[in-house]
């Protein structure tokens, strides 16, 4: 998921890093998001700003289960796109 719930102003989805963690927001800096998005996310998860990765490492390359004590997974991963698109919205000849 994108690092932030805020708009980047770019039509390029990969303009910003994508991570399993997103920036949090508070009532002081983003009161609307805190009252709506965060309230809804907390209904379904006690950790709404991060996504677990451990299950991704529970199977080896051969598909067999790996013992839990042998799983060594990073706390955070991040993807930075290497291909970027125009920041401007692309319109057809009809303006759509």
C-alpha positions in Angstrom: 0.0 0.0 0.0 1.2 3.5 -0.5 3.2 5.1 2.3 0.5 7.7 2.9 -3.2 8.1 2.6 -2.7 11.7 1.3 -2.7 12.5 -2.4 0.6 12.9 -4.1 -0.7 15.0 -6.9 0.7 12.5 -9.4 -1.2 10.1 -11.7 1.9 7.8 -11.4 0.9 5.2 -8.9 4.6 4.2 -8.5 5.8 7.8 -7.9 6.1 7.1 -4.1 7.4 4.0 -2.4 4.9 1.2 -1.5 5.3 -0.4 1.9 3.6 -2.8 4.4 3.5 0.2 6.7 1.8 3.6 6.3 2.2 6.9 8.0 -0.2 7.4 10.9 -2.2 10.5 11.4 -3.5 12.3 14.5 -6.4 14.5 15.3 -4.1 17.5 15.2 -2.6 17.0 11.7 -5.5 15.2 9.9 -8.7 15.4 12.0 -11.0 14.2 9.2 -8.9 11.1 8.4 -8.6 10.4 12.1 -12.3 10.5 12.6 -13.2 8.5 9.6 -10.5 6.3 8.1 -8.7 5.4 11.3 -12.0 4.8 13.1 -13.1 2.3 10.4 -9.7 0.6 10.2 -9.5 0.0 14.0 -12.8 -1.8 13.8 -11.2 -4.6 11.9 -7.6 -4.5 13.1 -5.6 -3.6 16.2 -2.7 -2.5 14.0 -4.3 -0.6 11.1 -1.1 1.1 9.9 0.9 -2.0 9.3 0.5 -5.3 7.5 2.0 -8.6 8.8 4.6 -10.3 6.6 5.4 -13.4 8.7 3.0 -15.8 6.8 4.8 -15.0 3.6 7.9 -16.5 5.0 6.3 -19.6 6.4 6.8 -21.7 3.3 10.1 -22.5 1.6 10.9 -22.4 -2.1 9.7 -26.0 -2.3 6.3 -25.1 -0.8 7.0 -27.0 2.4 6.3 -25.3 5.8 9.2 -23.8 7.6 9.4 -24.1 11.4 8.3 -20.8 13.0 11.6 -20.4 14.9 13.5 -20.5 11.5 11.4 -17.8 9.9 13.5 -14.6 9.7 11.4 -11.9 8.1 12.1 -8.1 7.9 10.0 -5.8 10.0 9.3 -3.6 7.0 9.6 -4.0 3.3 9.4 -1.3 0.6 9.0 -1.3 -3.1 10.3 1.6 -5.2 9.1 1.4 -8.8 11.7 1.6 -11.5 9.2 2.4 -14.3 7.4 5.7 -14.0 4.5 7.2 -15.9 3.5 10.7 -16.6 2.5 12.8 -13.6 -0.3 14.3 -15.8 -3.6 12.7 -16.4 -3.8 11.3 -19.9 -6.8 12.4 -21.9 -8.2 11.1 -25.2 -9.2 13.2 -28.1 -12.7 13.8 -26.5 -11.1 15.1 -23.2 -12.0 11.9 -21.3 
